[in-house]
Amino acid sequence: MTPDVVVDIGNTRFKWGRCRYGEPGIITALAVPDDRAAWDHARREWDLPDSAAWAISSVNPERCDRLTAWIRETGGTPFVFEHHSQIHLPIKANPAESVGFDRLFNIIAVRSLVESGSCAIVADIGTAVTVDLLDCDGAFAGGSIFPGLRLMAKALHDYTAKLPIVEPAPQSFQSPGLTTEQAIQCGIFGALAGGVDALVNGLAASCPKSPSVYLTGGDAARLKNVLTTGMNFRFFVRPLLTLEGIRIAAEALP
């Protein structure tokens, strides 16, 4: 399959990537609202053919159904990854079907970036945070999941009597926090950065050689200059990693 567009439907965002036959990688990408008018606008802006082929990964079935119905209405052909057998990647998890597609696509993308036989680690910083390992056998070898910034902020508000709902701070945040809001921002950011650092270091200890570390996801930019792992390992920020993995997996299909 040669996709014209790859789509990652997450818990809070639609991410589209425009592919072009004969050229490597994603040509351009954007976050598209869950809105048919926005989809129509993006389709016109990208000058997509009526017969465009779409490769889709989704963690939200209802959103996925709306998008695939719209694609068919416009004359396109949607392909949705629905089973792990459609992905050519060894999975060292039990059961393999329990692993989210987004985590697997990240590993597929990273596997194309490192030398054969090398380990690598992917930290995907979004609504949830995943930190996963590509092992020396070229397999998905497990990892960790914990709440992202907004989930932590929401939990503090929802499960306490007086703490306010707080938007995560930008990359430069007040430390120590001089107000309750700043204290929450400081705390959740520190928990995120410290958690990613600890998990990366733990996975790296299982690798025979120092692994490359790849950071992706909507909040990746917030962390890239504060993680201590950036001083210990080869460290890369790849905002389009999941889309690249979808593209690679789609191109491996008949």
MARMARVO-83547 format. One record per residue (C-alpha): x, y, z. Coordinates in Angstrom, 1 decimal, padded with zeros to 4 digits. Example, Ala and Ser with C-alpha at 12.3 -4.5 7.8 and 13.67 -1.06 7.14 Angstrom:
# residues 2
PAZA        u        v        w
PAZA    012.3   -004.5    007.8
PAZA    013.7   -001.1    007.1
***
This chain:
# residues 254
PAZA        u        v        w
PAZA    000.0    000.0    000.0
PAZA    001.2    003.5   -000.8
PAZA   -000.6    006.0    001.4
PAZA   -001.3    009.6    000.4
PAZA   -002.2    010.5    003.9
PAZA   -001.5    008.9    007.3
PAZA   -003.6    009.7    010.3
PAZA   -003.1    009.2    014.1
PAZA   -006.3    009.6    016.0
PAZA   -005.4    010.1    019.6
PAZA   -007.3    010.8    022.8
PAZA   -007.3    014.5    022.3
PAZA   -005.9    015.3    018.8
PAZA   -006.1    014.3    015.2
PAZA   -002.7    014.3    013.5
PAZA   -002.5    014.0    009.7
PAZA    000.6    013.5    007.6
PAZA    000.9    014.1    003.9
PAZA    002.9    011.5    002.0
PAZA    004.1    011.8   -001.6
PAZA    005.0    008.9   -003.8
PAZA    008.7    008.8   -004.6
PAZA    009.8    011.0   -001.7
PAZA    010.8    009.7    001.7
PAZA    009.0    010.5    004.9
PAZA    006.1    012.9    005.7
PAZA    006.1    015.9    003.5
PAZA    004.0    018.0    005.9
PAZA    001.8    017.4    008.9
PAZA   -000.9    019.2    010.9
PAZA   -003.2    018.8    013.8
PAZA   -006.7    018.8    012.5
PAZA   -009.8    019.5    014.6
PAZA   -012.5    016.8    014.9
PAZA   -014.6    018.8    012.4
PAZA   -015.7    018.0    008.8
PAZA   -015.2    021.6    007.7
PAZA   -011.6    021.5    008.9
PAZA   -011.1    018.2    007.1
PAZA   -012.5    019.6    003.9
PAZA   -010.2    022.6    004.2
PAZA   -007.1    020.5    004.7
PAZA   -008.1    018.3    001.8
PAZA   -008.3    021.3   -000.5
PAZA   -005.1    022.8    000.9
PAZA   -003.2    019.6    000.2
PAZA   -004.8    019.2   -003.2
PAZA   -005.6    015.6   -002.4
PAZA   -006.9    013.4   -005.3
PAZA   -010.4    012.1   -005.0
PAZA   -009.0    008.6   -004.9
PAZA   -006.5    009.3   -002.1
PAZA   -005.4    006.3    000.0
PAZA   -005.5    006.9    003.8
PAZA   -003.7    004.8    006.4
PAZA   -005.2    005.3    009.9
PAZA   -004.3    004.4    013.4
PAZA   -006.9    005.2    016.1
PAZA   -007.4    004.8    019.9
PAZA   -010.9    006.3    019.5
PAZA   -013.3    004.1    017.5
PAZA   -016.2    006.7    017.3
PAZA   -013.9    009.4    015.9
PAZA   -012.4    006.8    013.5
PAZA   -015.8    005.9    012.2
PAZA   -016.7    009.5    011.5
PAZA   -013.4    010.1    009.6
PAZA   -013.6    006.9    007.5
PAZA   -017.2    007.7    006.6
PAZA   -016.1    011.2    005.4
PAZA   -013.2    009.7    003.5
PAZA   -015.5    007.4    001.6
PAZA   -017.9    010.2    000.9
PAZA   -015.1    012.2   -000.8
PAZA   -014.1    009.2   -002.9
PAZA   -011.0    008.2   -000.9
PAZA   -010.0    004.7    000.4
PAZA   -009.4    004.4    004.1
PAZA   -007.4    001.6    005.6
PAZA   -007.6    001.3    009.4
PAZA   -005.0   -000.8    011.3
PAZA   -007.2   -003.1    013.4
PAZA   -005.1   -006.1    014.3
PAZA   -001.5   -006.5    015.4
PAZA   -000.9   -009.1    012.6
PAZA   -001.1   -006.2    010.2
PAZA    002.1   -004.8    011.6
PAZA    005.4   -006.5    010.8
PAZA    007.1   -006.1    014.2
PAZA    008.0   -008.7    016.8
PAZA    006.2   -007.9    020.0
PAZA    007.6   -009.2    023.3
PAZA    004.4   -008.5    025.3
PAZA    001.8   -010.9    026.6
PAZA   -000.7   -010.7    025.1
PAZA    000.7   -008.8    022.1
PAZA   -002.8   -007.4    021.4
PAZA   -002.7   -005.5    024.7
PAZA   -000.2   -003.0    023.3
PAZA   -001.5    000.2    021.8
PAZA   -000.9    000.8    018.1
PAZA    000.7    004.2    018.8
PAZA    003.4    002.6    020.9
PAZA    004.1    000.0    018.1
PAZA    004.3    002.6    015.4
PAZA    006.8    004.6    017.4
PAZA    009.0    001.6    017.6
PAZA    008.6    000.8    013.9
PAZA    009.7    004.4    013.1
PAZA    012.7    004.3    015.4
PAZA    013.8    000.9    014.1
PAZA    014.2    002.5    010.6
PAZA    016.5    005.2    012.2
PAZA    019.0    003.0    014.1
PAZA    021.5    000.4    013.0
PAZA    020.4   -003.2    013.0
PAZA    021.1   -004.8    016.4
PAZA    020.9   -001.5    018.2
PAZA    018.6   -000.6    021.1
PAZA    016.6    002.6    021.3
PAZA    014.1    004.2    023.7
PAZA    011.0    006.2    022.7
PAZA    009.3    008.6    025.1
PAZA    005.9    009.8    023.8
PAZA    004.7    012.7    025.8
PAZA    000.9    013.3    025.3
PAZA   -002.3    012.8    027.2
PAZA   -000.6    009.7    028.5
PAZA    003.1    009.2    028.6
PAZA    004.7    006.0    027.3
PAZA    008.4    005.1    027.5
PAZA    009.1    002.0    025.4
PAZA    012.1   -000.1    024.4
PAZA    013.3   -001.3    021.0
PAZA    015.6   -004.1    021.9
PAZA    018.6   -005.5    020.0
PAZA    016.5   -008.1    018.3
PAZA    014.5   -005.4    016.6
PAZA    011.4   -006.1    018.8
PAZA    009.0   -004.1    020.9
PAZA    010.2   -005.1    024.3
PAZA    007.8   -003.4    026.6
PAZA    007.8   -000.2    028.6
PAZA    005.8    002.0    030.9
PAZA    002.7    004.2    030.9
PAZA    001.8    007.0    033.2
PAZA   -000.4    010.2    033.1
PAZA    000.7    013.2    031.1
PAZA    000.6    016.8    032.3
PAZA   -003.1    017.5    031.8
PAZA   -004.2    014.3    033.3
PAZA   -002.2    014.9    036.4
PAZA   -003.6    018.5    036.7
PAZA   -007.1    017.2    036.2
PAZA   -006.7    014.5    038.8
PAZA   -005.5    017.0    041.4
PAZA   -008.6    019.1    040.8
PAZA   -011.1    016.2    040.6
PAZA   -009.9    014.3    043.7
PAZA   -009.3    017.2    046.1
PAZA   -011.6    019.7    047.7
PAZA   -009.9    023.0    046.9
PAZA   -007.1    022.6    044.3
PAZA   -008.0    024.5    041.1
PAZA   -007.8    023.2    037.6
PAZA   -004.5    024.4    036.1
PAZA   -003.1    024.6    032.6
PAZA    000.4    023.1    032.4
PAZA    003.1    025.8    032.4
PAZA    005.0    026.7    029.3
PAZA    008.6    025.5    029.0
PAZA    009.8    028.2    031.4
PAZA    007.9    027.7    034.7
PAZA    008.1    029.2    038.1
PAZA    010.2    027.2    040.6
PAZA    009.5    027.2    043.5
PAZA    005.9    027.9    042.9
PAZA    004.8    031.1    044.8
PAZA    001.1    030.5    044.3
PAZA   -001.0    027.4    044.4
PAZA   -001.3    027.4    040.6
PAZA    002.4    027.8    040.2
PAZA    003.0    025.0    042.7
PAZA    000.8    022.6    040.8
PAZA    002.5    023.6    037.5
PAZA    005.9    023.1    039.1
PAZA    004.9    019.8    040.6
PAZA    003.3    018.1    037.6
PAZA    006.2    019.3    035.3
PAZA    008.8    017.9    037.8
PAZA    006.8    014.6    038.1
PAZA    006.8    014.3    034.3
PAZA    010.5    015.2    033.8
PAZA    011.6    013.0    036.7
PAZA    009.4    010.1    035.6
PAZA    010.7    010.1    032.0
PAZA    014.3    010.4    033.3
PAZA    013.9    007.5    035.7
PAZA    012.2    005.2    033.2
PAZA    014.7    006.0    030.4
PAZA    017.6    005.2    032.7
PAZA    015.9    002.0    033.8
PAZA    015.4    000.7    030.3
PAZA    018.9    001.8    029.3
PAZA    020.3   -000.5    032.0
PAZA    019.0   -003.5    030.1
PAZA    020.8   -002.5    026.9
PAZA    024.2   -003.9    026.1
PAZA    025.2   -000.5    024.6
PAZA    024.1    003.0    025.3
PAZA    020.8    003.5    023.4
PAZA    019.5    006.4    021.4
PAZA    016.5    008.2    023.0
PAZA    013.7    009.6    020.9
PAZA    011.2    012.1    022.2
PAZA    007.9    012.6    020.5
PAZA    004.3    013.7    021.3
PAZA    002.4    016.9    021.8
PAZA    004.3    018.0    025.0
PAZA    007.8    016.8    023.8
PAZA    009.0    020.4    023.3
PAZA    008.3    021.2    026.9
PAZA    010.9    018.6    028.0
PAZA    013.6    018.6    025.5
PAZA    015.9    021.0    027.4
PAZA    015.3    019.7    030.9
PAZA    015.7    015.9    030.8
PAZA    019.0    014.7    032.2
PAZA    018.9    011.8    029.8
PAZA    019.9    014.3    027.2
PAZA    023.3    014.5    028.8
PAZA    023.7    010.7    029.2
PAZA    022.5    009.4    025.8
PAZA    022.2    010.4    022.2
PAZA    019.0    012.3    022.3
PAZA    016.6    013.2    019.4
PAZA    013.3    015.1    019.2
PAZA    011.0    013.6    016.5
PAZA    007.6    015.3    016.5
PAZA    006.3    013.1    013.6
PAZA    007.5    009.7    014.9
PAZA    004.1    008.1    015.1
PAZA    003.0    009.3    011.7
PAZA    006.3    007.9    010.2
PAZA    005.6    004.6    011.8
PAZA    002.1    004.4    010.3
PAZA    003.6    005.3    006.9
PAZA    006.3    002.6    007.1
PAZA    003.8    000.0    008.3
PAZA    001.3    000.9    005.5
PAZA    004.0    000.6    002.9
PAZA    004.8   -002.9    004.1
PAZA    001.2   -004.0    003.3
PAZA    000.3   -005.5   -000.1
***
